[in-house]
Amino acid sequence: MASIDLDKVLDKAWADKGLPEILSAPVAALKGVSDRDGELLQQAFGVKTVADLADLKYVRWAQALAALNVPTK
């Protein structure tokens, strides 16, 4: 089972919220993402929530490419 330290990835105001509320939160709920960043993501990709960002095909493509980059010995 996967786990994550919410204090490390969310702004303080969101760290004690449940997962459904976090997923429906604006992307600015993520630590390091400003309100302006959220506006730009919405303008560029239609991303409004944390769930939208996670489902963005470009994010998934980048994650898949990074997963393929397994260092060789």
PDB file of N, CA, C, O and CB in Angstrom:
ATOM      1  N   MET A   1       0.844  -1.177   0.000  1.00  0.00           N
ATOM      2  CA  MET A   1       0.000   0.000   0.000  1.00  0.00           C
ATOM      3  C   MET A   1       0.890   1.241   0.000  1.00  0.00           C
ATOM      4  O   MET A   1       1.862   1.322   0.750  1.00  0.00           O
ATOM      5  CB  MET A   1      -0.961  -0.002   1.221  1.00  0.00           C
ATOM      6  N   ALA A   2       0.544   2.202  -0.850  1.00  0.00           N
ATOM      7  CA  ALA A   2       1.313   3.436  -0.952  1.00  0.00           C
ATOM      8  C   ALA A   2       0.936   4.384   0.185  1.00  0.00           C
ATOM      9  O   ALA A   2      -0.198   4.394   0.664  1.00  0.00           O
ATOM     10  CB  ALA A   2       1.080   4.111  -2.321  1.00  0.00           C
ATOM     11  N   SER A   3       1.915   5.174   0.598  1.00  0.00           N
ATOM     12  CA  SER A   3       1.642   6.185   1.616  1.00  0.00           C
ATOM     13  C   SER A   3       2.441   7.438   1.276  1.00  0.00           C
ATOM     14  O   SER A   3       3.402   7.397   0.508  1.00  0.00           O
ATOM     15  CB  SER A   3       1.998   5.662   3.047  1.00  0.00           C
ATOM     16  N   ILE A   4       2.018   8.547   1.866  1.00  0.00           N
ATOM     17  CA  ILE A   4       2.684   9.816   1.614  1.00  0.00           C
ATOM     18  C   ILE A   4       2.537  10.689   2.854  1.00  0.00           C
ATOM     19  O   ILE A   4       1.504  10.664   3.523  1.00  0.00           O
ATOM     20  CB  ILE A   4       2.097  10.524   0.352  1.00  0.00           C
ATOM     21  N   ASP A   5       3.563  11.451   3.151  1.00  0.00           N
ATOM     22  CA  ASP A   5       3.527  12.392   4.269  1.00  0.00           C
ATOM     23  C   ASP A   5       2.855  13.672   3.776  1.00  0.00           C
ATOM     24  O   ASP A   5       3.478  14.477   3.085  1.00  0.00           O
ATOM     25  CB  ASP A   5       4.973  12.683   4.828  1.00  0.00           C
ATOM     26  N   LEU A   6       1.597  13.854   4.128  1.00  0.00           N
ATOM     27  CA  LEU A   6       0.830  14.985   3.624  1.00  0.00           C
ATOM     28  C   LEU A   6       1.421  16.322   4.021  1.00  0.00           C
ATOM     29  O   LEU A   6       1.260  17.302   3.293  1.00  0.00           O
ATOM     30  CB  LEU A   6      -0.581  14.901   4.111  1.00  0.00           C
ATOM     31  N   ASP A   7       2.105  16.391   5.161  1.00  0.00           N
ATOM     32  CA  ASP A   7       2.741  17.640   5.583  1.00  0.00           C
ATOM     33  C   ASP A   7       3.827  18.081   4.606  1.00  0.00           C
ATOM     34  O   ASP A   7       4.140  19.268   4.512  1.00  0.00           O
ATOM     35  CB  ASP A   7       3.335  17.481   6.978  1.00  0.00           C
ATOM     36  N   LYS A   8       4.398  17.123   3.882  1.00  0.00           N
ATOM     37  CA  LYS A   8       5.474  17.443   2.948  1.00  0.00           C
ATOM     38  C   LYS A   8       4.958  17.867   1.574  1.00  0.00           C
ATOM     39  O   LYS A   8       5.686  18.517   0.824  1.00  0.00           O
ATOM     40  CB  LYS A   8       6.389  16.254   2.798  1.00  0.00           C
ATOM     41  N   VAL A   9       3.728  17.515   1.231  1.00  0.00           N
ATOM     42  CA  VAL A   9       3.238  17.795  -0.111  1.00  0.00           C
ATOM     43  C   VAL A   9       2.070  18.778  -0.159  1.00  0.00           C
ATOM     44  O   VAL A   9       1.691  19.234  -1.238  1.00  0.00           O
ATOM     45  CB  VAL A   9       2.830  16.523  -0.756  1.00  0.00           C
ATOM     46  N   LEU A  10       1.503  19.105   0.992  1.00  0.00           N
ATOM     47  CA  LEU A  10       0.354  20.011   1.018  1.00  0.00           C
ATOM     48  C   LEU A  10       0.631  21.233   1.870  1.00  0.00           C
ATOM     49  O   LEU A  10       1.390  21.175   2.837  1.00  0.00           O
ATOM     50  CB  LEU A  10      -0.881  19.289   1.537  1.00  0.00           C
ATOM     51  N   ASP A  11       0.000  22.350   1.495  1.00  0.00           N
ATOM     52  CA  ASP A  11       0.026  23.517   2.370  1.00  0.00           C
ATOM     53  C   ASP A  11      -0.634  23.145   3.690  1.00  0.00           C
ATOM     54  O   ASP A  11      -1.484  22.256   3.738  1.00  0.00           O
ATOM     55  CB  ASP A  11      -0.691  24.738   1.710  1.00  0.00           C
ATOM     56  N   LYS A  12      -0.241  23.824   4.754  1.00  0.00           N
ATOM     57  CA  LYS A  12      -0.733  23.515   6.102  1.00  0.00           C
ATOM     58  C   LYS A  12      -2.255  23.431   6.181  1.00  0.00           C
ATOM     59  O   LYS A  12      -2.793  22.569   6.876  1.00  0.00           O
ATOM     60  CB  LYS A  12      -0.240  24.559   7.075  1.00  0.00           C
ATOM     61  N   ALA A  13      -2.945  24.311   5.481  1.00  0.00           N
ATOM     62  CA  ALA A  13      -4.406  24.361   5.548  1.00  0.00           C
ATOM     63  C   ALA A  13      -5.068  23.095   5.027  1.00  0.00           C
ATOM     64  O   ALA A  13      -6.233  22.836   5.328  1.00  0.00           O
ATOM     65  CB  ALA A  13      -4.911  25.544   4.771  1.00  0.00           C
ATOM     66  N   TRP A  14      -4.343  22.309   4.253  1.00  0.00           N
ATOM     67  CA  TRP A  14      -4.928  21.114   3.630  1.00  0.00           C
ATOM     68  C   TRP A  14      -4.431  19.818   4.241  1.00  0.00           C
ATOM     69  O   TRP A  14      -5.004  18.765   3.962  1.00  0.00           O
ATOM     70  CB  TRP A  14      -4.634  21.108   2.157  1.00  0.00           C
ATOM     71  N   ALA A  15      -3.397  19.847   5.058  1.00  0.00           N
ATOM     72  CA  ALA A  15      -2.753  18.635   5.559  1.00  0.00           C
ATOM     73  C   ALA A  15      -3.663  17.767   6.424  1.00  0.00           C
ATOM     74  O   ALA A  15      -3.430  16.564   6.541  1.00  0.00           O
ATOM     75  CB  ALA A  15      -1.537  19.007   6.344  1.00  0.00           C
ATOM     76  N   ASP A  16      -4.688  18.350   7.027  1.00  0.00           N
ATOM     77  CA  ASP A  16      -5.564  17.565   7.905  1.00  0.00           C
ATOM     78  C   ASP A  16      -6.880  17.174   7.227  1.00  0.00           C
ATOM     79  O   ASP A  16      -7.785  16.654   7.880  1.00  0.00           O
ATOM     80  CB  ASP A  16      -5.860  18.350   9.172  1.00  0.00           C
ATOM     81  N   LYS A  17      -6.986  17.422   5.934  1.00  0.00           N
ATOM     82  CA  LYS A  17      -8.211  17.121   5.198  1.00  0.00           C
ATOM     83  C   LYS A  17      -8.208  15.666   4.720  1.00  0.00           C
ATOM     84  O   LYS A  17      -7.160  15.025   4.638  1.00  0.00           O
ATOM     85  CB  LYS A  17      -8.368  18.079   3.999  1.00  0.00           C
ATOM     86  N   GLY A  18      -9.374  15.174   4.415  1.00  0.00           N
ATOM     87  CA  GLY A  18      -9.502  13.834   3.867  1.00  0.00           C
ATOM     88  C   GLY A  18      -9.126  13.805   2.394  1.00  0.00           C
ATOM     89  O   GLY A  18      -9.109  14.843   1.731  1.00  0.00           O
ATOM     90  N   LEU A  19      -8.827  12.622   1.885  1.00  0.00           N
ATOM     91  CA  LEU A  19      -8.383  12.485   0.505  1.00  0.00           C
ATOM     92  C   LEU A  19      -9.401  13.018  -0.510  1.00  0.00           C
ATOM     93  O   LEU A  19      -8.992  13.701  -1.450  1.00  0.00           O
ATOM     94  CB  LEU A  19      -8.091  11.037   0.213  1.00  0.00           C
ATOM     95  N   PRO A  20     -10.689  12.746  -0.372  1.00  0.00           N
ATOM     96  CA  PRO A  20     -11.629  13.306  -1.351  1.00  0.00           C
ATOM     97  C   PRO A  20     -11.598  14.838  -1.402  1.00  0.00           C
ATOM     98  O   PRO A  20     -11.694  15.431  -2.477  1.00  0.00           O
ATOM     99  CB  PRO A  20     -13.037  12.843  -1.028  1.00  0.00           C
ATOM    100  N   GLU A  21     -11.462  15.466  -0.239  1.00  0.00           N
ATOM    101  CA  GLU A  21     -11.401  16.928  -0.189  1.00  0.00           C
ATOM    102  C   GLU A  21     -10.100  17.441  -0.806  1.00  0.00           C
ATOM    103  O   GLU A  21     -10.100  18.461  -1.497  1.00  0.00           O
ATOM    104  CB  GLU A  21     -11.529  17.421   1.262  1.00  0.00           C
ATOM    105  N   ILE A  22      -9.004  16.744  -0.561  1.00  0.00           N
ATOM    106  CA  ILE A  22      -7.713  17.135  -1.134  1.00  0.00           C
ATOM    107  C   ILE A  22      -7.751  17.023  -2.654  1.00  0.00           C
ATOM    108  O   ILE A  22      -7.280  17.918  -3.357  1.00  0.00           O
ATOM    109  CB  ILE A  22      -6.576  16.263  -0.562  1.00  0.00           C
ATOM    110  N   LEU A  23      -8.307  15.932  -3.161  1.00  0.00           N
ATOM    111  CA  LEU A  23      -8.362  15.740  -4.608  1.00  0.00           C
ATOM    112  C   LEU A  23      -9.233  16.782  -5.302  1.00  0.00           C
ATOM    113  O   LEU A  23      -8.995  17.114  -6.464  1.00  0.00           O
ATOM    114  CB  LEU A  23      -8.878  14.355  -4.925  1.00  0.00           C
ATOM    115  N   SER A  24     -10.226  17.295  -4.609  1.00  0.00           N
ATOM    116  CA  SER A  24     -11.084  18.323  -5.202  1.00  0.00           C
ATOM    117  C   SER A  24     -10.593  19.742  -4.888  1.00  0.00           C
ATOM    118  O   SER A  24     -11.216  20.723  -5.294  1.00  0.00           O
ATOM    119  CB  SER A  24     -12.515  18.153  -4.706  1.00  0.00           C
ATOM    120  N   ALA A  25      -9.488  19.842  -4.172  1.00  0.00           N
ATOM    121  CA  ALA A  25      -8.915  21.145  -3.822  1.00  0.00           C
ATOM    122  C   ALA A  25      -8.241  21.775  -5.036  1.00  0.00           C
ATOM    123  O   ALA A  25      -7.851  21.068  -5.965  1.00  0.00           O
ATOM    124  CB  ALA A  25      -7.903  21.002  -2.666  1.00  0.00           C
ATOM    125  N   PRO A  26      -8.102  23.098  -5.033  1.00  0.00           N
ATOM    126  CA  PRO A  26      -7.340  23.747  -6.102  1.00  0.00           C
ATOM    127  C   PRO A  26      -5.887  23.293  -6.039  1.00  0.00           C
ATOM    128  O   PRO A  26      -5.386  22.925  -4.977  1.00  0.00           O
ATOM    129  CB  PRO A  26      -7.434  25.294  -5.993  1.00  0.00           C
ATOM    130  N   VAL A  27      -5.217  23.324  -7.188  1.00  0.00           N
ATOM    131  CA  VAL A  27      -3.832  22.847  -7.232  1.00  0.00           C
ATOM    132  C   VAL A  27      -2.915  23.641  -6.307  1.00  0.00           C
ATOM    133  O   VAL A  27      -1.852  23.149  -5.929  1.00  0.00           O
ATOM    134  CB  VAL A  27      -3.305  22.917  -8.651  1.00  0.00           C
ATOM    135  N   ALA A  28      -3.301  24.844  -5.942  1.00  0.00           N
ATOM    136  CA  ALA A  28      -2.507  25.652  -5.009  1.00  0.00           C
ATOM    137  C   ALA A  28      -2.471  25.023  -3.617  1.00  0.00           C
ATOM    138  O   ALA A  28      -1.707  25.477  -2.766  1.00  0.00           O
ATOM    139  CB  ALA A  28      -3.073  27.076  -4.923  1.00  0.00           C
ATOM    140  N   ALA A  29      -3.273  23.997  -3.365  1.00  0.00           N
ATOM    141  CA  ALA A  29      -3.197  23.271  -2.093  1.00  0.00           C
ATOM    142  C   ALA A  29      -1.895  22.477  -1.994  1.00  0.00           C
ATOM    143  O   ALA A  29      -1.475  22.105  -0.898  1.00  0.00           O
ATOM    144  CB  ALA A  29      -4.404  22.327  -1.940  1.00  0.00           C
ATOM    145  N   LEU A  30      -1.262  22.222  -3.126  1.00  0.00           N
ATOM    146  CA  LEU A  30       0.024  21.518  -3.135  1.00  0.00           C
ATOM    147  C   LEU A  30       1.132  22.480  -2.734  1.00  0.00           C
ATOM    148  O   LEU A  30       1.199  23.613  -3.211  1.00  0.00           O
ATOM    149  CB  LEU A  30       0.314  20.905  -4.530  1.00  0.00           C
ATOM    150  N   LYS A  31       1.990  22.010  -1.857  1.00  0.00           N
ATOM    151  CA  LYS A  31       3.103  22.837  -1.382  1.00  0.00           C
ATOM    152  C   LYS A  31       3.960  23.259  -2.572  1.00  0.00           C
ATOM    153  O   LYS A  31       4.365  22.429  -3.386  1.00  0.00           O
ATOM    154  CB  LYS A  31       3.963  22.070  -0.331  1.00  0.00           C
ATOM    155  N   GLY A  32       4.224  24.539  -2.659  1.00  0.00           N
ATOM    156  CA  GLY A  32       5.070  25.062  -3.727  1.00  0.00           C
ATOM    157  C   GLY A  32       4.320  25.501  -4.969  1.00  0.00           C
ATOM    158  O   GLY A  32       4.922  26.051  -5.891  1.00  0.00           O
ATOM    159  N   VAL A  33       3.007  25.265  -5.009  1.00  0.00           N
ATOM    160  CA  VAL A  33       2.202  25.712  -6.144  1.00  0.00           C
ATOM    161  C   VAL A  33       1.420  26.945  -5.699  1.00  0.00           C
ATOM    162  O   VAL A  33       0.601  26.881  -4.782  1.00  0.00           O
ATOM    163  CB  VAL A  33       1.236  24.573  -6.655  1.00  0.00           C
ATOM    164  N   SER A  34       1.683  28.048  -6.353  1.00  0.00           N
ATOM    165  CA  SER A  34       1.026  29.303  -5.970  1.00  0.00           C
ATOM    166  C   SER A  34      -0.349  29.414  -6.621  1.00  0.00           C
ATOM    167  O   SER A  34      -0.695  28.640  -7.513  1.00  0.00           O
ATOM    168  CB  SER A  34       1.897  30.512  -6.362  1.00  0.00           C
ATOM    169  N   ASP A  35      -1.124  30.392  -6.159  1.00  0.00           N
ATOM    170  CA  ASP A  35      -2.408  30.664  -6.794  1.00  0.00           C
ATOM    171  C   ASP A  35      -2.196  31.025  -8.263  1.00  0.00           C
ATOM    172  O   ASP A  35      -2.968  30.609  -9.126  1.00  0.00           O
ATOM    173  CB  ASP A  35      -3.154  31.802  -6.056  1.00  0.00           C
ATOM    174  N   ARG A  36      -1.163  31.788  -8.539  1.00  0.00           N
ATOM    175  CA  ARG A  36      -0.854  32.170  -9.933  1.00  0.00           C
ATOM    176  C   ARG A  36      -0.508  30.943 -10.765  1.00  0.00           C
ATOM    177  O   ARG A  36      -0.942  30.830 -11.912  1.00  0.00           O
ATOM    178  CB  ARG A  36       0.314  33.181  -9.977  1.00  0.00           C
ATOM    179  N   ASP A  37       0.276  30.018 -10.195  1.00  0.00           N
ATOM    180  CA  ASP A  37       0.578  28.771 -10.902  1.00  0.00           C
ATOM    181  C   ASP A  37      -0.717  28.042 -11.249  1.00  0.00           C
ATOM    182  O   ASP A  37      -0.878  27.526 -12.355  1.00  0.00           O
ATOM    183  CB  ASP A  37       1.496  27.864 -10.047  1.00  0.00           C
ATOM    184  N   GLY A  38      -1.634  28.009 -10.286  1.00  0.00           N
ATOM    185  CA  GLY A  38      -2.927  27.364 -10.509  1.00  0.00           C
ATOM    186  C   GLY A  38      -3.699  28.028 -11.643  1.00  0.00           C
ATOM    187  O   GLY A  38      -4.311  27.346 -12.464  1.00  0.00           O
ATOM    188  N   GLU A  39      -3.671  29.359 -11.688  1.00  0.00           N
ATOM    189  CA  GLU A  39      -4.340  30.086 -12.770  1.00  0.00           C
ATOM    190  C   GLU A  39      -3.728  29.734 -14.118  1.00  0.00           C
ATOM    191  O   GLU A  39      -4.445  29.529 -15.097  1.00  0.00           O
ATOM    192  CB  GLU A  39      -4.258  31.600 -12.533  1.00  0.00           C
ATOM    193  N   LEU A  40      -2.401  29.666 -14.166  1.00  0.00           N
ATOM    194  CA  LEU A  40      -1.724  29.341 -15.421  1.00  0.00           C
ATOM    195  C   LEU A  40      -2.013  27.910 -15.866  1.00  0.00           C
ATOM    196  O   LEU A  40      -2.191  27.651 -17.056  1.00  0.00           O
ATOM    197  CB  LEU A  40      -0.220  29.543 -15.274  1.00  0.00           C
ATOM    198  N   LEU A  41      -2.061  26.976 -14.904  1.00  0.00           N
ATOM    199  CA  LEU A  41      -2.416  25.596 -15.241  1.00  0.00           C
ATOM    200  C   LEU A  41      -3.834  25.506 -15.785  1.00  0.00           C
ATOM    201  O   LEU A  41      -4.111  24.737 -16.705  1.00  0.00           O
ATOM    202  CB  LEU A  41      -2.270  24.695 -14.016  1.00  0.00           C
ATOM    203  N   GLN A  42      -4.727  26.299 -15.207  1.00  0.00           N
ATOM    204  CA  GLN A  42      -6.107  26.296 -15.693  1.00  0.00           C
ATOM    205  C   GLN A  42      -6.175  26.873 -17.106  1.00  0.00           C
ATOM    206  O   GLN A  42      -6.862  26.327 -17.969  1.00  0.00           O
ATOM    207  CB  GLN A  42      -7.020  27.100 -14.740  1.00  0.00           C
ATOM    208  N   GLN A  43      -5.469  27.966 -17.338  1.00  0.00           N
ATOM    209  CA  GLN A  43      -5.477  28.582 -18.667  1.00  0.00           C
ATOM    210  C   GLN A  43      -4.871  27.663 -19.720  1.00  0.00           C
ATOM    211  O   GLN A  43      -5.404  27.531 -20.822  1.00  0.00           O
ATOM    212  CB  GLN A  43      -4.718  29.903 -18.639  1.00  0.00           C
ATOM    213  N   ALA A  44      -3.761  27.031 -19.374  1.00  0.00           N
ATOM    214  CA  ALA A  44      -3.038  26.211 -20.350  1.00  0.00           C
ATOM    215  C   ALA A  44      -3.674  24.852 -20.584  1.00  0.00           C
ATOM    216  O   ALA A  44      -3.729  24.382 -21.720  1.00  0.00           O
ATOM    217  CB  ALA A  44      -1.623  26.020 -19.900  1.00  0.00           C
ATOM    218  N   PHE A  45      -4.158  24.210 -19.513  1.00  0.00           N
ATOM    219  CA  PHE A  45      -4.586  22.819 -19.618  1.00  0.00           C
ATOM    220  C   PHE A  45      -5.984  22.543 -19.074  1.00  0.00           C
ATOM    221  O   PHE A  45      -6.451  21.405 -19.129  1.00  0.00           O
ATOM    222  CB  PHE A  45      -3.615  21.957 -18.907  1.00  0.00           C
ATOM    223  N   GLY A  46      -6.655  23.557 -18.552  1.00  0.00           N
ATOM    224  CA  GLY A  46      -7.974  23.335 -17.970  1.00  0.00           C
ATOM    225  C   GLY A  46      -7.931  22.663 -16.609  1.00  0.00           C
ATOM    226  O   GLY A  46      -8.944  22.146 -16.140  1.00  0.00           O
ATOM    227  N   VAL A  47      -6.773  22.665 -15.976  1.00  0.00           N
ATOM    228  CA  VAL A  47      -6.593  22.025 -14.670  1.00  0.00           C
ATOM    229  C   VAL A  47      -7.109  22.960 -13.581  1.00  0.00           C
ATOM    230  O   VAL A  47      -6.657  24.099 -13.465  1.00  0.00           O
ATOM    231  CB  VAL A  47      -5.094  21.662 -14.423  1.00  0.00           C
ATOM    232  N   LYS A  48      -8.057  22.471 -12.784  1.00  0.00           N
ATOM    233  CA  LYS A  48      -8.600  23.263 -11.683  1.00  0.00           C
ATOM    234  C   LYS A  48      -8.295  22.636 -10.323  1.00  0.00           C
ATOM    235  O   LYS A  48      -8.131  23.352  -9.335  1.00  0.00           O
ATOM    236  CB  LYS A  48     -10.103  23.426 -11.850  1.00  0.00           C
ATOM    237  N   THR A  49      -8.218  21.313 -10.266  1.00  0.00           N
ATOM    238  CA  THR A  49      -8.078  20.624  -8.978  1.00  0.00           C
ATOM    239  C   THR A  49      -6.842  19.733  -8.965  1.00  0.00           C
ATOM    240  O   THR A  49      -6.211  19.491  -9.994  1.00  0.00           O
ATOM    241  CB  THR A  49      -9.331  19.788  -8.677  1.00  0.00           C
ATOM    242  N   VAL A  50      -6.521  19.259  -7.784  1.00  0.00           N
ATOM    243  CA  VAL A  50      -5.416  18.305  -7.628  1.00  0.00           C
ATOM    244  C   VAL A  50      -5.697  17.059  -8.475  1.00  0.00           C
ATOM    245  O   VAL A  50      -4.790  16.533  -9.120  1.00  0.00           O
ATOM    246  CB  VAL A  50      -5.221  17.917  -6.123  1.00  0.00           C
ATOM    247  N   ALA A  51      -6.939  16.590  -8.476  1.00  0.00           N
ATOM    248  CA  ALA A  51      -7.301  15.416  -9.279  1.00  0.00           C
ATOM    249  C   ALA A  51      -7.122  15.692 -10.769  1.00  0.00           C
ATOM    250  O   ALA A  51      -6.657  14.825 -11.509  1.00  0.00           O
ATOM    251  CB  ALA A  51      -8.752  14.998  -8.993  1.00  0.00           C
ATOM    252  N   ASP A  52      -7.489  16.894 -11.213  1.00  0.00           N
ATOM    253  CA  ASP A  52      -7.288  17.256 -12.625  1.00  0.00           C
ATOM    254  C   ASP A  52      -5.812  17.179 -12.988  1.00  0.00           C
ATOM    255  O   ASP A  52      -5.457  16.661 -14.047  1.00  0.00           O
ATOM    256  CB  ASP A  52      -7.833  18.675 -12.910  1.00  0.00           C
ATOM    257  N   LEU A  53      -4.960  17.687 -12.123  1.00  0.00           N
ATOM    258  CA  LEU A  53      -3.527  17.665 -12.379  1.00  0.00           C
ATOM    259  C   LEU A  53      -3.015  16.230 -12.460  1.00  0.00           C
ATOM    260  O   LEU A  53      -2.229  15.894 -13.346  1.00  0.00           O
ATOM    261  CB  LEU A  53      -2.777  18.438 -11.288  1.00  0.00           C
ATOM    262  N   ALA A  54      -3.459  15.394 -11.538  1.00  0.00           N
ATOM    263  CA  ALA A  54      -3.027  13.995 -11.530  1.00  0.00           C
ATOM    264  C   ALA A  54      -3.476  13.266 -12.787  1.00  0.00           C
ATOM    265  O   ALA A  54      -2.806  12.339 -13.244  1.00  0.00           O
ATOM    266  CB  ALA A  54      -3.566  13.281 -10.297  1.00  0.00           C
ATOM    267  N   ASP A  55      -4.606  13.681 -13.344  1.00  0.00           N
ATOM    268  CA  ASP A  55      -5.162  13.010 -14.517  1.00  0.00           C
ATOM    269  C   ASP A  55      -4.699  13.630 -15.832  1.00  0.00           C
ATOM    270  O   ASP A  55      -5.040  13.133 -16.906  1.00  0.00           O
ATOM    271  CB  ASP A  55      -6.666  13.035 -14.453  1.00  0.00           C
ATOM    272  N   LEU A  56      -3.930  14.707 -15.756  1.00  0.00           N
ATOM    273  CA  LEU A  56      -3.466  15.383 -16.965  1.00  0.00           C
ATOM    274  C   LEU A  56      -2.571  14.443 -17.768  1.00  0.00           C
ATOM    275  O   LEU A  56      -1.583  13.922 -17.252  1.00  0.00           O
ATOM    276  CB  LEU A  56      -2.708  16.688 -16.610  1.00  0.00           C
ATOM    277  N   LYS A  57      -2.925  14.233 -19.028  1.00  0.00           N
ATOM    278  CA  LYS A  57      -2.196  13.251 -19.831  1.00  0.00           C
ATOM    279  C   LYS A  57      -0.706  13.579 -19.929  1.00  0.00           C
ATOM    280  O   LYS A  57       0.111  12.662 -20.007  1.00  0.00           O
ATOM    281  CB  LYS A  57      -2.796  13.170 -21.226  1.00  0.00           C
ATOM    282  N   TYR A  58      -0.336  14.834 -19.928  1.00  0.00           N
ATOM    283  CA  TYR A  58       1.076  15.195 -20.031  1.00  0.00           C
ATOM    284  C   TYR A  58       1.844  14.797 -18.768  1.00  0.00           C
ATOM    285  O   TYR A  58       3.006  14.399 -18.843  1.00  0.00           O
ATOM    286  CB  TYR A  58       1.220  16.702 -20.283  1.00  0.00           C
ATOM    287  N   VAL A  59       1.200  14.904 -17.633  1.00  0.00           N
ATOM    288  CA  VAL A  59       1.815  14.463 -16.381  1.00  0.00           C
ATOM    289  C   VAL A  59       2.010  12.948 -16.412  1.00  0.00           C
ATOM    290  O   VAL A  59       3.071  12.443 -16.047  1.00  0.00           O
ATOM    291  CB  VAL A  59       0.946  14.878 -15.159  1.00  0.00           C
ATOM    292  N   ARG A  60       0.976  12.229 -16.850  1.00  0.00           N
ATOM    293  CA  ARG A  60       1.078  10.763 -16.919  1.00  0.00           C
ATOM    294  C   ARG A  60       2.139  10.335 -17.913  1.00  0.00           C
ATOM    295  O   ARG A  60       2.880   9.388 -17.652  1.00  0.00           O
ATOM    296  CB  ARG A  60      -0.271  10.144 -17.301  1.00  0.00           C
ATOM    297  N   TRP A  61       2.229  11.017 -19.055  1.00  0.00           N
ATOM    298  CA  TRP A  61       3.253  10.688 -20.032  1.00  0.00           C
ATOM    299  C   TRP A  61       4.647  10.917 -19.462  1.00  0.00           C
ATOM    300  O   TRP A  61       5.531  10.078 -19.635  1.00  0.00           O
ATOM    301  CB  TRP A  61       3.061  11.511 -21.300  1.00  0.00           C
ATOM    302  N   ALA A  62       4.850  12.036 -18.787  1.00  0.00           N
ATOM    303  CA  ALA A  62       6.151  12.340 -18.192  1.00  0.00           C
ATOM    304  C   ALA A  62       6.516  11.308 -17.125  1.00  0.00           C
ATOM    305  O   ALA A  62       7.670  10.888 -17.034  1.00  0.00           O
ATOM    306  CB  ALA A  62       6.145  13.753 -17.584  1.00  0.00           C
ATOM    307  N   GLN A  63       5.534  10.900 -16.319  1.00  0.00           N
ATOM    308  CA  GLN A  63       5.794   9.877 -15.296  1.00  0.00           C
ATOM    309  C   GLN A  63       6.170   8.553 -15.944  1.00  0.00           C
ATOM    310  O   GLN A  63       7.076   7.869 -15.468  1.00  0.00           O
ATOM    311  CB  GLN A  63       4.563   9.689 -14.389  1.00  0.00           C
ATOM    312  N   ALA A  64       5.486   8.182 -17.026  1.00  0.00           N
ATOM    313  CA  ALA A  64       5.791   6.935 -17.716  1.00  0.00           C
ATOM    314  C   ALA A  64       7.210   6.973 -18.296  1.00  0.00           C
ATOM    315  O   ALA A  64       7.956   5.999 -18.191  1.00  0.00           O
ATOM    316  CB  ALA A  64       4.761   6.673 -18.832  1.00  0.00           C
ATOM    317  N   LEU A  65       7.575   8.104 -18.907  1.00  0.00           N
ATOM    318  CA  LEU A  65       8.933   8.221 -19.445  1.00  0.00           C
ATOM    319  C   LEU A  65       9.981   8.147 -18.339  1.00  0.00           C
ATOM    320  O   LEU A  65      11.016   7.501 -18.505  1.00  0.00           O
ATOM    321  CB  LEU A  65       9.085   9.531 -20.219  1.00  0.00           C
ATOM    322  N   ALA A  66       9.721   8.798 -17.227  1.00  0.00           N
ATOM    323  CA  ALA A  66      10.672   8.762 -16.111  1.00  0.00           C
ATOM    324  C   ALA A  66      10.804   7.342 -15.563  1.00  0.00           C
ATOM    325  O   ALA A  66      11.898   6.923 -15.184  1.00  0.00           O
ATOM    326  CB  ALA A  66      10.229   9.727 -14.990  1.00  0.00           C
ATOM    327  N   ALA A  67       9.698   6.604 -15.518  1.00  0.00           N
ATOM    328  CA  ALA A  67       9.744   5.225 -15.028  1.00  0.00           C
ATOM    329  C   ALA A  67      10.561   4.329 -15.939  1.00  0.00           C
ATOM    330  O   ALA A  67      11.161   3.359 -15.477  1.00  0.00           O
ATOM    331  CB  ALA A  67       8.340   4.668 -14.889  1.00  0.00           C
ATOM    332  N   LEU A  68      10.595   4.640 -17.229  1.00  0.00           N
ATOM    333  CA  LEU A  68      11.390   3.867 -18.188  1.00  0.00           C
ATOM    334  C   LEU A  68      12.880   4.125 -18.055  1.00  0.00           C
ATOM    335  O   LEU A  68      13.702   3.322 -18.497  1.00  0.00           O
ATOM    336  CB  LEU A  68      10.952   4.182 -19.594  1.00  0.00           C
ATOM    337  N   ASN A  69      13.218   5.236 -17.450  1.00  0.00           N
ATOM    338  CA  ASN A  69      14.615   5.636 -17.304  1.00  0.00           C
ATOM    339  C   ASN A  69      15.245   4.960 -16.084  1.00  0.00           C
ATOM    340  O   ASN A  69      15.608   5.618 -15.109  1.00  0.00           O
ATOM    341  CB  ASN A  69      14.726   7.168 -17.183  1.00  0.00           C
ATOM    342  N   VAL A  70      15.364   3.656 -16.159  1.00  0.00           N
ATOM    343  CA  VAL A  70      15.970   2.891 -15.068  1.00  0.00           C
ATOM    344  C   VAL A  70      17.474   2.867 -15.289  1.00  0.00           C
ATOM    345  O   VAL A  70      17.938   2.409 -16.332  1.00  0.00           O
ATOM    346  CB  VAL A  70      15.387   1.434 -14.990  1.00  0.00           C
ATOM    347  N   PRO A  71      18.243   3.357 -14.319  1.00  0.00           N
ATOM    348  CA  PRO A  71      19.705   3.368 -14.485  1.00  0.00           C
ATOM    349  C   PRO A  71      20.263   1.953 -14.663  1.00  0.00           C
ATOM    350  O   PRO A  71      19.824   1.009 -14.006  1.00  0.00           O
ATOM    351  CB  PRO A  71      20.373   4.041 -13.273  1.00  0.00           C
ATOM    352  N   THR A  72      21.216   1.833 -15.545  1.00  0.00           N
ATOM    353  CA  THR A  72      21.884   0.533 -15.754  1.00  0.00           C
ATOM    354  C   THR A  72      23.173   0.529 -14.968  1.00  0.00           C
ATOM    355  O   THR A  72      23.765   1.575 -14.701  1.00  0.00           O
ATOM    356  CB  THR A  72      22.161   0.260 -17.273  1.00  0.00           C
ATOM    357  N   LYS A  73      23.595  -0.662 -14.604  1.00  0.00           N
ATOM    358  CA  LYS A  73      24.832  -0.775 -13.808  1.00  0.00           C
ATOM    359  C   LYS A  73      26.049  -0.813 -14.664  1.00  0.00           C
ATOM    360  O   LYS A  73      27.163  -0.906 -14.150  1.00  0.00           O
ATOM    361  CB  LYS A  73      24.803  -2.000 -12.945  1.00  0.00           C
TER     362      LYS A  73
END
